[in-house]
């Protein structure tokens, strides 16, 4: 065997094509070889922008001796997690099942049928004194165990696979057990988990959690919150604190815009420096809600700077947008974003260097320290001064030092970007963002539609497509179409009816390819996938993106109100509820997107039909009102419905009309 990654479409796999490890792509030939040679399989999962994936690659995979161990003892398979999110979900859950950490690079040691018997993440080349076993030692121990205690590992693999299959259904209950009071209980649990001093909803490492904040924004518009000022104040306090921390501290790139992946510390000072398109699209939507609700100028600044970063760094509506930017520059994490004292002196001069060093956190870099630019909170320093410093820094790093970009295009991530542009377009009163969302939807039709009408998950730099799509690709695209269709008639960009038809076509395919016909929930991978994992998984929990099953709740609910097959979608929605009563009680922090959809369903979907001048005036007024899902149609007479029930509004001005609707 030899390294077989040379002609793979994934840029990440191509990066590893010259390594001495005999990497194989995921597929039947690799597992057939494992059976033939009676070797365990090492499935290594990573992605292009992951620092620790690159670090382990440099330390271990490129080392001839370690590569010889891997080749002699294992059949080694390399997977791009963005190409195969189904495998990533499967083996990530297995890693947790074996009481190992969950992250990337992810290593699953498997039987020749793909059943995992042990998992782990990053391993150093040598003992670094941090309690992590050296990678060569791990390889030799597992190879020896496979040679002498294979039956034990077979039993491990059999039990792991049974548990992975069972976990698809372990929380499922009767849909009739759902009650809207669970939404309030989930919110109380989320509020209780909030770090009231530093913001965020977990201990370190801290992720921005946009889906959780979107849920709290949605619940804040409910009658429960309006009638309970103390509860509403708790929601507002959590949102303001967390939004301030993530927008003003180390998670946000104050020089070029955009959010990093997460922060390693409680105080949001030390980020993990990769930037993902999906994270930033979600954050734009969340900050648009915050701007509409709180009118905090810093929220607007963050939103606009993130929009600008996507335009400058990630792509365009003619060719699509890249998945991510690496955490590394010149093999060092964060080097492009951190500033040494010498670099600050050259760019800012000594006086301004002293000023920022007194306000910015210093972070270890190589053998010394460097500074991460942040917003200076010192009220004695004018805002213009702060902006001028950041502007100088934006010109101060060489383009040759820029982090590597992963140029493949993701269907699911583009769907999130469509939604972000619509949300920001309304919040900022910026029609150009709505028009860009329209152009991007048109590009998605060309880039992600397969000849048979199905969905391709990825569009590669050579303009080839992946041969299949996953649940999140189908349903987040559907959700994006409905988000855009809701306001399309206001800007003359198509009739709502035509967008509904597109959404229903996609959702029909989703039901056909992903639905579990025996129990609630949809599988992550399609039923006709040529090289599936050893078992099909359902994703109930949000991760970097909203889970497919969570997004389905919103799609089913919306189409049960505005679709052409309302009864069918209502039935699907009611069946889907069976996945959530127990989860909402046990782990509500993992289903923020589902809770948003359930909250919006409980509050009610607004439909406004009116002459175009009235619609435009109403949308203008929405900029200053909290987010609620609302669908617009042009017609001569004014007609307003909430959950299909007519609402009598006697006000004549758009401002009075929309304020009255928001009171419902």
N, C-alpha and C positions, 0 to 999 in steps of 0.2 A: 504494500500500500504506500501511497504518498499523499502529500497535502493536496486536497481536491477543491480548494476554495477559489482557485484562480479565476474561474469564469462565472462566479456567483454575482447576481445583480446587486446584492447588498454592499454598499461601500464599506461597512464595518467588517464583513467577512473578507472582502478583498484586501483589507489592511493586513490580514493575518495569512495571506496566501503564500508568503515566502518564508514562513516560520518552519523550523525543523519538525514541529509536531505534525503528525499525519492527520490533520483535521479533515473530517468528512462533513458535508451538509446533512441536515436531518433528512432521513428517507429510508426506504426499505433496504437498499443495498448495504448500508452501514450495519443495520441490525442483522441482516442475513450473514454478513461477515463475522459479527460477534457470535452468532450461533455456530457457525462453521468452525471458528477457532476456539470456541468455548471461553470467551473473554467477557469480563464485565464491560459495560459501556459507561464512559464518562461524558455526560451532557453538560457543556459549559455555555452559559447564557450571559450575554452582555449587550452593550450597545455603544455606538460611536462616541458619544459625549461623556461617557462615564470615566472619571479619573481612576478609580480603583481597578476598573477593567484594564486600563492601559498600564497601570502600575504592575499588576500581576503578570500581564503579558511581557513587559520588559524584564521583570525579575525571573520569571519561570519559563514561559513558553519559548522564549528566545534562547534559553540556555540549552546547549547541545546535550549535556548529560541528563538534565531533567526531561527534555523532549524524548530522549531515548527510553527513559523509564515509562513515560506516558505511552509511547508507541509499543513497547514490549508487553506492557501489562494490560492495556485497555484499547478498546476502539473509541477514539475520541471524536465527538461530534460538537461542532460549534454552531450556536444559534444566535441570531439577531433578535432580541426580544420584541422589537418593533415589527419584525416580519412575522413572528409567531407568538402573539400574546397569549394564545391558548396554552402553549407549552410553558411559557413563563408563569402563568397562573397556576398550572398544575404542579410544577416543581417548586414554586415558591411556597405553596401550601404544604407540600411535602416537607420542605425545610423546616417550617414552623412545627410540623407534626413530630419531627425528630429533635425538637427543642434546640434548633440551631437559629442563628440570626437570619434575618431575611433582607436581602439586598443584592447588589451586583458588584462583582461577577458572582453568578449563582452556579454552583457545581452540584450536579445530581449524579450519584453513582448508582447505576441501574443494572438490572439483569438484562440478558439479551432480548427480552421482550419489551424493554422500556420501563419496567416497574422499578421505582426507586427503593433502594434499601438503606441509603444514607445520603445526607446533603450537607453542604457548607457554602460559605461565601468566599471572602478573600483569605488567602494564606500567603505568608511571606516565604521568601526563599530560605532564609535562615531564622533561627530563634532570635526574635527582636526584643525579648523580655516583656512582651505585652500579653502573654498567655495564649498566643496563637501557635498551633503546631506548624512547623515548617512543611511546605508543600511536598518535598521529596519523602518526608517521613509519612505523611498522610497517604501518598500513593503506595508506598511499600507495605504499610500496614493493611490497607484495603486489599491489595493484590494477594497478600499472604492469607488473609481471612477468606478470600474467595477460593483460594487453592485448597485450604484445609477445612473450612467450615461452610461450604457452599450451601448445604441444606438450611443452615441457620439464616443465611442471607436470603435464600429463596422464601423462607417463611416471613422474614421482614418485608420483602417486596410484595408478597401476597397480601399481608395484613395492611400494608400502606395503601395498596391499590383499592382494597375493600373500603378502607376509611375515607379515601379521597372520593370514591363514588358515593358513599353514604352521606358525606358532608354536603352534597348537593341538596339533600332533602331533610337534613336533620332539624332545621328550624321551620319547616313548612307546617302550616296549620290550615284549618278551614277558613276560607275567605270571610265567612260570616263572623269570625272572631275579631275582625278589624273594627275598631271604634275610634272616632276622631279624638277622643280623650288621650289616646296614645301619642298624638302629636304634641300635646302639652307636656306630657310626662317626658317625652324625648327631649324637648327643649329645656325642661328643668334639669335633666341630667347633663345636657351640654353646658348649660350655664354654670352648673356646679363644678364642672371640669375646667372652667376657664381660669387662666392665670390672671388674676385681677391686678397684679403689680406690673407684669411685663407683657401681657397679652398672649394670645394663643390658647389652644385647647388641649395641650399635652405637655409633658415634660420634654426636655431636650432629648434628641434633636427635634426642632420645631419646624413644622410645615405650615404654609399659609392657610390651608383649609378653606378655599373659596366656596366649596359646596356647603360646608357648615354655615358659613356666613350668609350665603344666599337663602338658606332655610330660615335663619333668624330674621332676615329682611322680609321674607314672605310672611312669616308668622306675625311680625310687627304690624301688618296691615289687617289682621283679623279682628273681629269684634271682641274676642277673648282678651287680646292685648289692649284694645282701646278702652275696654271696660274695667281693666285692672292696671291702673297706673303704676303700681309698684312692680308688677311683672314686666310691663313695658319698659320701665326704667332699667331693669336688669338687662334686657335685650340690648337696649341702646348703649349701656355702659360697656358690655362685652364687645359690641361691634366697634365702638369708637376707640377703645383701648387697643384692640388687635389691629385695626386698620392703621392707627397712628404708628404702632411699632413696626409693622411690615412696610409701611410707606416711607418712614423717616429714618430707619436704621439700616442695618447691613444687608437685609434681604434684597433691597432695591438697589439697582445700579444708578446712582445719582449723576454719574457722568454721562453715560450713553443711553440710559433708560433700560427698562426690562427688569424682570425679577429673576433672581437665582433660584436654584431648586429648593433649598431649605437652609436653615441655620443650625449649626452644631451646638449652640449654647442657649441657655434660657433667655438671655438678654437680647437675642437677635443681632449679635455683633459679628459673628464669624460664619459666613455662608459657605455652603458647598457650591462651587462657582459655575456649574453647568447651567445653561439657559435652555428651556424647552418652549417650543411654540405653544403646546397645549397649556402649560402653566400660565403663560402670559395672556393667552386668549381668555382663559377663565378669570384671571385677575382683572382684565379690562371690564368684563361683565360685572364683576363684584364691585369694582370702584365706580362704575357708572351708577349702580344702585345707591352707593354711598353718597355720591355727588348729588343725586336727585333728592335723597332723603335728608342729608345734613348740610348741604351747601358749603362744605369745607373746601376752601380754595386749594389746599394741599392735595386733596383727593383728585381734583381736576388736573393739577400739575402732574401727578403720578400717571394718571390715565393717558394724558396727552403725550407724555414722554415715552410711555410704553408703546403707544400707537406709532410714534415716530421711529422708535428702535426697530419695530417689525418691518416698517417700510425700508429703512436704510440697510439693515443687516440681513434680513431673512428672505426677501424675494419680492414678487409683484403679482398682479392679477393675471398677467399674460402667461407666466410660467409656473405659478404656484410658489409656495413658501417652504423653506427647509424645515426639517424636524427639530434641529437643536444646534447649539454651539457647545463645543467641548469646554470642560472645566479647566483644561490645561493650555498653557503656552510654553513652548520650548521645554516640554516634559515636566513642567512645574505647575501644580494646581494654583490657580488664582493669579499667576504672574502678570497677566495683562491688566488686571483690575487693581492690583496692589502697587503702591508707590513707595520706593525707598526715599530716604532723606535726600540723597544726591539727585534723584529724579525730580523731587519736589523743588529743590533749589534751582535746578535748571529751568523748570517750567514756570514756577511762581515767584521766584526770588526769595530772599531770606526772611523778609518781614511776614509775608503771607504764609510761608512754610511754618514759621513759629506759631502763627495764628491757628492753622489747621491742626498742627501736631498737638496743640492744647485741647482740641475738641474731638479728634478722631481716634479710634481704637487702633493700637498697633497689633499686628498679627504676625506670627512666625512665618518667615519666608526663607527657604534654604537654610543657611546657618545663621541668619540674622532676623531682622524684623522689618516690616513695611506697614504702610498705612492704607486703610480702606476709606475712600471718600464717603462722607455722609452729609446730610443736611445739618448745618450748625444751628443748634437751638438757642444759642446765646442771643437774647433779645437786643443786646447792645450792638450787634453786628447787623447792618442793613441787609434786607433780602437781596438787593441788587449786588452787594458785595459777594454774598454767597453764590449767586448765579454766575458772576464774573469769574470766580475761582473755578467753578465746575466747567465753565466754557473753555477756559485755558487748558484744563486737564484733558478735555475732549480732543484737543489738537496735539496733545503732547506725546502720545504713544505711537510707535511706528506701525503702519498697516501690516508689515511683514511679521509682526509679533501677534497678530490676531489669532484667536483660538480657531481650531479646525471646525468647519461646518459639516453637518451631515445633510447632504443635498437631496436625499430622497424625500418625496412628498407623501404625507399620510392623509388618507381620506377622513378619518375621525378627527384629526387635528384641524384640518381645513373647515370641517363642519363647526367646530368650536369657534374658529375665527370668524365665520359668517355671523354667528350669533353675537360675538363680541362687537363687530362693526355695527350691527343693528342696534344693540344696546347703547353703544357709545354715540351713534348717530342721533338717537333720540335725546340722550342726556345732554349732548353738546350742541344740539340744534344744528347739526352738520350734515346736510343732504349728501355731500360727497362720499361719506362713509356708507350711507345706504346704497348709493350707486355702485360703490366698490363691492359691497356684499352681493349685489346682483351680478356683477361681472365674475366674481369668484364662483358663484353657483353655476354659471354658464361654463367656466373653465373646468369645474369638477365634473360636469356631465361628459366632457371630452376626455378628461384624464382618468377618471375612476369607473367609467362604465365599460363593461366587457361586451363583446359582440352579441352575446346571448341575453343581454339586459341585466345580468347580475353585476355585483359590485366588486371592484378590485381594491384591496386594502392600500396598496402602495403604487406610486408612480416614480420610476427610477430616472436618474440623470440621462440615461440613454433613451428615454421615452418609452421603455418597455413597462409592462404592468405585472403586478403579481396576479396569479391565476385565480385568486379567491379573495373574499372579504370575510371579516369577522363581525360578530353581533354589534359591537360598538360602531363599526363603519356604517352599517345599515341604519341603526336607530339614531345615532347622533346626526347623520345626514338628514334623516326624516325630521328630526327636531329642528334642525337649522332651516329646512324648507318651510316648516310651519311658522317659525319665528319670523322669517322674512315675509311669508305670505300674509301674516297678520297686518303688516303696514304697507304692502305692495301697492294697493290701490291709491293710497294717499300720494305716492310719488309717481303714479302712472307707470309702474313697472310690472304690469301683469295683473290679471284678475285673481282674487283670492281663490276662486273656484279652480283655476288652473293649477295653482300651487297645492291645493288640497288633493287634487287628482294625482299629482306627482308623489306627494307624501303617501297616499294610499297605495300606489303601485309599489313603492319601496317596502311598505309595511306588509303588504300581501306576500312579497318575497321573503321577508323576515319570518313570518309565521310558517311559511312552507319549509324553510331551510333550517330554522333554529329551535322551533318550539318543541318542548317535551310534551308529547301527546298523552302522557299518563299522570303527570304531576305538575304543579305550578312552576313556572320559570322557563327561561330560554337558555340554551347552551351557548357557550362562547364561540365554538367553531361550528361550521355548517355540517349538515348530515352527509354531504357528498365530498368531503375533504379527502384527497387521495392519500395523504400521509399523516393520519391523525396521531395523537398521543395514545397512550395505553388506555385512557378513559376520557370521556368528555366531561368538562367542568362547566358549572354555572357560576357566573360572577354576580354576587349579591352586593358586594361592597365597593364603594368608590375607592380608587387609588389615585394615580396621576390624572386620570380622567373619570368622569362619571361612569358608573357601571352600566352595562347595556340594559339590565333588567330595571334599573332605576329610570333610565331614559324612556323605556317602554311605557312605564306608568304614565309619564307626561304625554307621550304620543297617543296612547289609547284614550286617555281622558279628553284631550283636545279634540280628537276626531270623533269621539262619542257625542260631542256638542256641535261641531261644524262640518263633520264629514258627510260623505254620500252614503255610508253604510253604518249609520250611527248605532244600530242595535248590535251589529257584529262587534264594533269596537267597545261598546259598553260591556258586552259579555267578556271580551278579552281583559278589560280593565278589572272587572270583578274577579276573574280567575287569578289575575296577577297579584291581587291583594293578599292571596294566600301565602305569599312568600314573606310577608312583612309583620304580622302581629307579634311574633316572638322576637324577631330581630330588633324591632323598635323598642322592645322592653329590655333586651339583654345588651345589645351593642348599637345603640342609636347613633353613636359618633361616627359609625362607618357608612351611614346611608343618608348623608345630607341631601343628595340630589333627589332621592326617593321621597324624603320628608318634605322637600320643597314642592314636589309634584302633588303630594297628598294634601298639603296645606292649601295650595292653589285650587285644588278640586273642592276642598271644603269651603273656601271663601267664595268661589264661583267665578266662572269665565264670563268676561264682559264682551258683548258684541254691540258695535255701534254702526248703524247704517244711516247715511246722511249725504247731502250734497257735498261736493268736493271742497268748496270753500269752508264749510263747517268742519269737515274732517281735518283740514290743514290747520285751522285755528285751534282745534282740540289738541292735536299733536303738539303744537307749539306750547300749549299750556302744560302738557305732561312733563316737560323738562323740569318743572319745579314741584312735581308731585312724586311720591314714592312709586316704585315699580309695581305694576300689576299686569298680568297677561290680558291683552285686549285685542280684538280683531275688528278691522274696519272694512266696510263695504260702501261703495258709492250707490246712492239711490236718491230720488227726488225728495222723499219725506224723511224726517228724523224718526228713527226707531231704535230703541235701546233694549237689550235683553241681558239678563244675568242668568246663566244656566238655562237658557231657552225661555225663561219666563219674562214677559214684558215688564218694563219698569217705566213708570210715569214720571217724567221730569218736566216740570213747568217752567224752569229757567230758560231764558231766551239767549243769553250770551254764552259763548263757548266756555269762558272761565267759570261762570256759575254752574253751567251744565256739568263740566268735568268734576268740579269740587263736590257736587251733589252725588254724582255717580260714585266717587271715592268714599262717600259716607256709607254706602250700602254694605 
